Amino acid sequence: MLLKTFGWSFAITALGLVAAAFYGGWTAFGIVAILAILEISLSFDNAVVNAGILKKMNAFWQKIFLTVGVLIAVFGMRLVFPVVIVAVTAHMGPIEAVDLALNNKDRYQQLVTDAHPAIAAFGGMFLLMIFLDFIFEDRDIQWLRWIERPLAKLGKVDMLSVCIALIVLLITAFTFATQAHQHGGAHVDKAQTVLIAGIAGLITYMVVGGLSGFFEDRLEEQEEREHEEEEEAERTGKKRSAVVLAGQAAFFMFLYLEVLDASFSFDGVIGAFAITNDIVLMALGLGIGAMYVRSLTVYLVRQGTLDDYVYLEHGAHYAIGALAVILMVTIRYEINEVITGLVGVVLIAWSFWSSVRRNRALAAAGEDSGQKREVSSGV
């Protein structure tokens, strides 16, 4: 099971490290290995959240996630995305941007750094909406009840998560503009960029997430009616197929997963520049890490880990909320990638340990109940 799920990741790792060694020797080999570890540590929460969505898909769409999705993640977000950002923000053609990335790496890194406020605002707002919609939902299983119970009550207010996200964005943009004004107004235009990019992230979440949820709800409704319609369908010989609707639902959930992965990858791409500005090494290292994140997602689904450790999903969403805040803060202040990675790891490890304790408590309660029934029967 482990080899079947992670086989492609192991193969890509070997190929990537060999390619790095041929490209730049042992130094390049080490850089790619470090970048892969960085990507995995920053994106473990991504795998947990992805698993919660992917478990709703069938085996076909899980394979699409591991094939087409990998191409989008590795080549799209880790290789093409930084080039596109440079091309758009620097008002240059894609060929010129590629040439800059390969032949003038310092200038390329500077342009990507200049685009960071827009990237962070877009990704930060998208991830913040994921966290807010999760934390405001009334659910049967609660991890940190003293936080989640009152917030679930507040969540009954319509559009509360959108309002809070917009307030956060306005505060972020206002703070950025105020500090820029105090420094001579050199970055006043960047505040407007932050505002526009943040709204774009919010709209993207609402459109993609809304379509995904709509088709998912339609699919669930049809599945509920399926049993009632079965006898009539067999009698008429015109059994209604759910293939088209299931395809629509799965497609939009897949699209949602890809946008989610893109938002998670922002901090990894930006953080990679602290290690290297070589786009080839960056693509190799982050690409290897992305493969492991995807394999880990499928492994969690097939092992039923989220069902066994029920607080893992909570911990991952808290990590998403922390990452969203960190991205917004990095618009103005630099935060070390180690801190970003550790926050997610600590929250997920905490939720995992809480799940283990819960399972032990339930098992102990079950044993006690069994022993009481045995005593009562004996009497």
C-alpha positions as CSV (number, residue, x, y, z in Angstrom):
1,M,0.0,0.0,0.0
2,L,2.8,2.4,0.9
3,L,4.8,1.7,-2.2
4,K,1.7,1.8,-4.4
5,T,0.8,5.3,-3.1
6,F,4.2,6.8,-2.8
7,G,5.9,4.9,-5.7
8,W,5.7,7.9,-8.1
9,S,7.0,10.2,-5.5
10,F,10.0,8.0,-4.8
11,A,10.7,7.8,-8.6
12,I,10.4,11.6,-9.1
13,T,12.6,12.2,-6.1
14,A,15.4,10.0,-7.6
15,L,15.1,11.5,-11.1
16,G,14.9,15.1,-9.6
17,L,18.0,14.6,-7.5
18,V,20.0,13.0,-10.3
19,A,19.0,15.9,-12.6
20,A,20.1,18.4,-10.0
21,A,23.5,16.7,-9.7
22,F,24.0,16.8,-13.4
23,Y,22.8,20.4,-13.6
24,G,24.9,21.9,-10.8
25,G,26.8,19.2,-8.9
26,W,26.5,18.3,-5.3
27,T,25.6,21.8,-4.3
28,A,22.6,21.7,-6.5
29,F,21.7,18.3,-5.2
30,G,21.7,19.6,-1.6
31,I,19.6,22.7,-2.5
32,V,17.0,20.6,-4.2
33,A,16.8,18.2,-1.2
34,I,16.4,21.2,1.1
35,L,13.7,22.7,-1.1
36,A,11.8,19.4,-1.2
37,I,11.8,19.2,2.7
38,L,10.7,22.8,2.9
39,E,7.8,22.2,0.6
40,I,6.6,19.1,2.5
41,S,6.9,20.8,5.9
42,L,5.0,23.9,4.7
43,S,2.2,21.9,3.0
44,F,1.4,19.0,5.4
45,D,-1.7,20.9,6.4
46,N,-2.6,21.2,2.7
47,A,-2.5,17.4,2.4
48,V,-4.9,16.9,5.4
49,V,-7.4,19.5,4.0
50,N,-7.1,18.0,0.5
51,A,-7.9,14.5,1.9
52,G,-11.1,15.8,3.4
53,I,-12.2,16.9,-0.1
54,L,-10.6,14.0,-2.1
55,K,-12.4,11.3,-0.1
56,K,-15.7,12.5,-1.7
57,M,-14.3,11.6,-5.2
58,N,-14.1,8.2,-6.8
59,A,-11.0,6.4,-7.8
60,F,-11.0,8.0,-11.3
61,W,-10.8,11.5,-10.0
62,Q,-8.2,10.5,-7.4
63,K,-6.0,9.4,-10.3
64,I,-6.7,12.7,-12.1
65,F,-5.6,14.5,-9.0
66,L,-2.3,12.5,-9.0
67,T,-1.7,12.9,-12.8
68,V,-3.1,16.1,-14.3
69,G,-3.1,17.7,-10.9
70,V,0.6,17.0,-10.4
71,L,1.3,18.6,-13.8
72,I,-0.6,21.7,-12.8
73,A,1.1,21.8,-9.4
74,V,4.7,21.1,-10.4
75,F,4.9,22.8,-13.8
76,G,2.1,25.3,-13.3
77,M,2.6,26.7,-9.8
78,R,6.3,25.9,-9.2
79,L,7.7,26.7,-12.7
80,V,5.2,28.7,-14.8
81,F,3.6,30.8,-12.0
82,P,6.7,32.7,-10.9
83,V,7.4,33.5,-14.5
84,V,3.9,34.7,-15.2
85,I,4.0,36.9,-12.1
86,V,7.2,38.5,-13.3
87,A,5.7,39.0,-16.8
88,V,2.6,40.6,-15.5
89,T,4.0,42.9,-12.9
90,A,7.0,43.9,-14.9
91,H,4.9,44.4,-18.1
92,M,7.1,42.1,-20.2
93,G,6.5,39.2,-22.5
94,P,6.6,35.6,-21.3
95,I,9.7,34.8,-23.4
96,E,11.5,37.8,-22.0
97,A,10.5,36.7,-18.5
98,V,11.8,33.2,-19.1
99,D,15.1,34.6,-20.4
100,L,15.3,36.9,-17.3
101,A,14.7,33.9,-15.0
102,L,17.5,31.9,-16.7
103,N,20.1,34.6,-17.4
104,N,19.5,37.4,-14.9
105,K,18.5,35.5,-11.7
106,D,19.1,38.4,-9.3
107,R,16.8,40.7,-11.3
108,Y,14.2,38.0,-11.6
109,Q,14.3,37.4,-7.8
110,Q,13.8,41.1,-7.2
111,L,10.8,41.3,-9.5
112,V,9.2,38.3,-7.8
113,T,9.8,39.9,-4.4
114,D,8.2,43.1,-5.7
115,A,5.1,41.1,-6.6
116,H,4.9,39.5,-3.2
117,P,2.2,41.9,-1.8
118,A,-0.2,40.9,-4.5
119,I,0.6,37.2,-4.2
120,A,0.3,37.3,-0.4
121,A,-3.0,39.2,-0.5
122,F,-4.6,36.9,-3.0
123,G,-3.5,33.7,-1.3
124,G,-4.1,35.1,2.2
125,M,-7.7,36.0,1.5
126,F,-8.4,32.6,-0.2
127,L,-7.0,30.7,2.8
128,L,-8.6,33.0,5.3
129,M,-12.1,32.2,3.8
130,I,-11.4,28.5,4.0
131,F,-10.6,28.9,7.7
132,L,-13.5,31.2,8.5
133,D,-16.1,29.0,6.8
134,F,-14.8,26.0,8.7
135,I,-14.7,27.6,12.1
136,F,-18.2,29.2,11.8
137,E,-19.8,25.9,10.8
138,D,-21.8,24.1,13.5
139,R,-20.4,20.5,13.6
140,D,-21.0,17.5,15.8
141,I,-17.3,17.0,16.6
142,Q,-15.5,19.9,18.1
143,W,-11.8,20.1,19.1
144,L,-11.3,23.3,21.0
145,R,-14.9,23.6,22.3
146,W,-14.3,26.9,24.2
147,I,-13.5,28.5,20.8
148,E,-15.6,26.5,18.3
149,R,-18.8,26.4,20.2
150,P,-19.4,30.2,20.5
151,L,-18.0,30.8,17.0
152,A,-20.5,28.2,15.6
153,K,-23.3,30.2,17.1
154,L,-21.9,33.4,15.5
155,G,-21.7,31.5,12.2
156,K,-25.5,31.6,12.0
157,V,-25.2,35.2,10.9
158,D,-25.3,35.3,7.1
159,M,-22.1,36.3,5.2
160,L,-20.2,36.8,8.5
161,S,-17.1,35.1,7.1
162,V,-17.1,37.4,4.1
163,C,-17.5,40.5,6.2
164,I,-14.7,39.5,8.5
165,A,-12.4,38.7,5.6
166,L,-13.1,42.1,4.0
167,I,-12.4,43.9,7.3
168,V,-9.1,42.1,7.6
169,L,-8.2,43.1,4.0
170,L,-9.1,46.7,4.6
171,I,-7.1,46.8,7.8
172,T,-4.1,45.2,6.0
173,A,-4.4,47.6,3.1
174,F,-4.9,50.6,5.4
175,T,-1.9,49.7,7.5
176,F,0.2,49.2,4.5
177,A,-0.8,52.6,3.1
178,T,-0.3,54.4,6.4
179,Q,3.3,53.0,6.8
180,A,4.0,53.8,3.2
181,H,2.9,57.4,3.7
182,Q,5.1,57.7,6.7
183,H,8.0,56.7,4.5
184,G,7.4,59.3,1.8
185,G,4.6,57.5,0.0
186,A,6.9,55.3,-2.0
187,H,4.5,52.3,-1.7
188,V,1.1,53.9,-1.8
189,D,0.2,52.2,-5.1
190,K,1.1,48.8,-3.5
191,A,-1.7,49.3,-1.0
192,Q,-4.2,49.5,-3.9
193,T,-2.6,46.4,-5.4
194,V,-3.1,44.6,-2.1
195,L,-6.7,45.6,-2.0
196,I,-7.4,44.5,-5.5
197,A,-5.5,41.2,-5.2
198,G,-7.3,40.4,-1.9
199,I,-10.7,41.0,-3.4
200,A,-9.7,38.8,-6.4
201,G,-8.8,36.0,-3.9
202,L,-12.1,36.4,-2.2
203,I,-14.0,36.3,-5.4
204,T,-12.1,33.2,-6.6
205,Y,-12.9,31.4,-3.4
206,M,-16.6,32.3,-3.6
207,V,-16.9,31.3,-7.3
208,V,-14.9,28.0,-7.2
209,G,-16.0,27.0,-3.7
210,G,-19.6,27.9,-4.5
211,L,-19.8,25.9,-7.7
212,S,-18.1,23.0,-6.0
213,G,-20.6,23.1,-3.1
214,F,-23.6,23.5,-5.4
215,F,-22.8,20.4,-7.5
216,E,-21.9,18.4,-4.4
217,D,-25.3,19.3,-2.9
218,R,-27.0,18.3,-6.1
219,L,-25.2,15.0,-6.1
220,E,-26.2,14.3,-2.5
221,E,-29.8,15.1,-3.3
222,Q,-29.9,12.8,-6.2
223,E,-28.3,10.0,-4.2
224,E,-31.0,10.3,-1.6
225,R,-33.7,10.0,-4.3
226,E,-31.9,7.1,-6.1
227,H,-33.4,4.4,-3.9
228,E,-37.0,5.7,-4.2
229,E,-36.7,6.0,-8.0
230,E,-35.0,2.6,-8.5
231,E,-38.2,0.5,-8.8
232,E,-39.8,2.9,-11.3
233,A,-36.6,3.2,-13.3
234,E,-36.3,-0.6,-13.6
235,R,-39.9,-0.9,-14.7
236,T,-39.6,1.7,-17.5
237,G,-36.2,0.6,-18.5
238,K,-34.9,4.2,-18.5
239,K,-32.8,4.3,-15.4
240,R,-31.6,7.8,-14.8
241,S,-27.8,8.1,-14.8
242,A,-25.9,10.3,-12.3
243,V,-22.7,10.2,-14.4
244,V,-23.0,13.7,-15.8
245,L,-23.9,15.3,-12.4
246,A,-21.2,13.3,-10.6
247,G,-18.7,14.5,-13.3
248,Q,-19.7,18.1,-12.7
249,A,-19.4,17.8,-9.0
250,A,-16.1,16.0,-9.2
251,F,-14.7,18.5,-11.7
252,F,-15.5,21.6,-9.6
253,M,-14.2,19.9,-6.5
254,F,-11.0,19.1,-8.5
255,L,-10.8,22.8,-9.6
256,Y,-11.3,23.8,-6.0
257,L,-8.5,21.5,-5.0
258,E,-6.1,23.1,-7.6
259,V,-6.9,26.6,-6.5
260,L,-6.4,25.6,-2.9
261,D,-3.1,24.0,-3.7
262,A,-2.1,27.2,-5.6
263,S,-2.8,29.3,-2.5
264,F,-0.8,26.9,-0.3
265,S,2.1,27.0,-2.7
266,F,2.6,30.8,-2.5
267,D,4.6,30.7,0.7
268,G,6.7,27.8,-0.6
269,V,7.5,29.6,-3.8
270,I,8.4,32.9,-2.1
271,G,10.3,31.1,0.7
272,A,12.3,29.2,-1.9
273,F,14.0,32.4,-2.9
274,A,15.7,32.5,0.5
275,I,17.5,29.4,-0.5
276,T,18.1,29.9,-4.3
277,N,17.1,32.1,-7.1
278,D,17.7,29.4,-9.7
279,I,14.3,28.6,-11.3
280,V,15.5,25.2,-12.4
281,L,16.5,24.1,-8.9
282,M,13.4,25.7,-7.5
283,A,11.1,23.8,-9.8
284,L,12.9,20.5,-9.1
285,G,12.9,20.9,-5.3
286,L,9.3,22.2,-4.9
287,G,8.1,19.8,-7.5
288,I,9.4,16.8,-5.5
289,G,7.7,18.2,-2.4
290,A,4.5,18.7,-4.3
291,M,4.5,15.0,-5.3
292,Y,4.8,13.9,-1.7
293,V,2.0,16.2,-0.6
294,R,-0.3,14.7,-3.2
295,S,0.7,11.1,-2.4
296,L,0.2,11.8,1.3
297,T,-3.3,13.2,0.5
298,V,-4.3,10.0,-1.3
299,Y,-2.7,7.9,1.5
300,L,-4.8,9.7,4.1
301,V,-7.9,9.0,2.1
302,R,-7.3,5.3,1.4
303,Q,-6.3,4.6,5.0
304,G,-9.3,6.4,6.4
305,T,-7.0,8.4,8.7
306,L,-9.3,11.4,8.9
307,D,-12.1,9.1,10.2
308,D,-9.8,7.5,12.8
309,Y,-8.2,10.8,14.0
310,V,-11.2,13.2,13.9
311,Y,-9.3,16.3,15.1
312,L,-6.7,16.2,12.3
313,E,-9.0,18.2,10.0
314,H,-9.5,20.8,12.7
315,G,-5.8,21.2,13.3
316,A,-5.2,21.6,9.5
317,H,-7.8,24.3,9.3
318,Y,-6.3,26.1,12.2
319,A,-2.9,25.9,10.4
320,I,-4.6,27.4,7.3
321,G,-5.9,30.3,9.4
322,A,-2.4,30.8,10.8
323,L,-0.9,30.7,7.3
324,A,-3.4,33.2,6.1
325,V,-2.5,35.6,8.8
326,I,1.2,35.0,8.2
327,L,0.8,35.7,4.5
328,M,-1.0,39.0,5.2
329,V,1.7,40.1,7.7
330,T,4.5,39.3,5.2
331,I,3.1,42.0,2.9
332,R,5.0,44.4,5.1
333,Y,7.2,42.3,7.5
334,E,9.5,39.4,6.7
335,I,8.8,36.1,8.6
336,N,11.2,33.2,8.5
337,E,9.9,30.1,6.7
338,V,10.9,28.0,9.6
339,I,8.3,29.7,11.8
340,T,5.6,29.3,9.1
341,G,6.4,25.5,8.8
342,L,6.6,25.0,12.6
343,V,3.2,26.6,13.2
344,G,1.5,24.2,10.9
345,V,3.4,21.2,12.2
346,V,2.7,22.0,15.9
347,L,-1.1,22.5,15.3
348,I,-1.4,19.3,13.3
349,A,0.7,17.3,15.8
350,W,-1.5,18.8,18.7
351,S,-4.7,17.8,16.9
352,F,-3.3,14.3,16.2
353,W,-2.4,13.8,19.9
354,S,-5.9,15.0,20.9
355,S,-7.4,12.5,18.5
356,V,-5.3,9.7,20.0
357,R,-6.4,10.7,23.5
358,R,-10.0,10.8,22.4
359,N,-9.8,7.3,20.8
360,R,-8.2,5.9,24.0
361,A,-10.9,7.5,26.2
362,L,-13.7,6.0,23.9
363,A,-12.0,2.6,24.0
364,A,-11.7,2.7,27.8
365,A,-15.4,3.8,28.1
366,G,-16.4,0.9,25.8
367,E,-14.5,-1.6,27.9
368,D,-16.0,-0.3,31.1
369,S,-19.5,-0.6,29.7
370,G,-18.7,-4.1,28.5
371,Q,-17.5,-5.1,32.0
372,K,-20.6,-3.6,33.6
373,R,-22.9,-5.6,31.3
374,E,-21.0,-8.8,32.1
375,V,-21.3,-8.2,35.8
376,S,-25.1,-7.5,35.4
377,S,-25.5,-10.7,33.4
378,G,-23.6,-12.7,36.0
379,V,-25.8,-11.4,38.8
